[in-house]
Amino acid sequence: MDPGPDGSRATSRSNTASVAAAVLDLPETAGRTIEFRDGTLPIAAALEPQP
């Protein structure tokens, strides 16, 4: 996870809850550590498998 443009790694409680809810529907995320921060990329897009 890279810091944001302001050097921050801040994540709102709302986004934390949204990511937690989203990964419950994605079995491929089980056992993974997913680092994230507030930003403009939609959560669903950020959680898509990477090639």
Secondary structure, DSSP 8 states (H G I E B T S, - for coil): ----TTS-----HHHHHHHHHHHTT-GGGTT------S-SS-HHHHTS---
